[in-house]
């Protein structure tokens, strides 16, 4: 599955999302967009332990 496919699905879900969950859904979308922009193609298989401490 690609980040684009996930983003497309999450954006479609926004149509049916309860209003009180919309902020959380938008947060998840921004996280996937940021990972994609940073070149993380498969977040579930990425070793994030190698990140520098100043990036945390």
N, C-alpha and C positions, 0 to 999 in steps of 0.2 A: 504494500500500500504506500502511496506517496503522500507527502505533506499536502500537495494540492488537492488530492482526493479527500483527505481529512478536512481540510479547510472548506471545501465545497459542501461536504456533509454537515459540518457544524453550522455553516451559514444557512443551510436549508432548515436545520433544526430550529434556528432562531425564530422562524415563522410560527412554530408551535410551542415555543418555550414559555413557561409561566413567567410573568413579569418579575417576580422576586428572585428568579434564577438567571435572569438575563445578564446581570453584571458578571456572574461567575462564568457563564458561557462566553461572554466577550473577552474575559481574561484568558480563558483557554485558547481562544482564537488568536489572541495577541502572542501568547507563548509559542504556539506552532508557527506563526508568521515570523517571529524573531529567530527561532531555531532554523527555519528555512532560509531566512536572509543571511544567517551566519554559516550556512553550508551544511547544516546537520540534516542529512537525508533520511536517517533512520534513528530517531531518538531512542527507541527501545533497545537498540543494540550499541549505542554510543557509550563510551566510558567517560563519564563526566568527572571522574576523580582526578583526572590529569589537568583540570583547569587551575589556573593560577589563583592564589588566594585573593588578590586584589580585584578579580573579576566577580567575586561572590558578593 
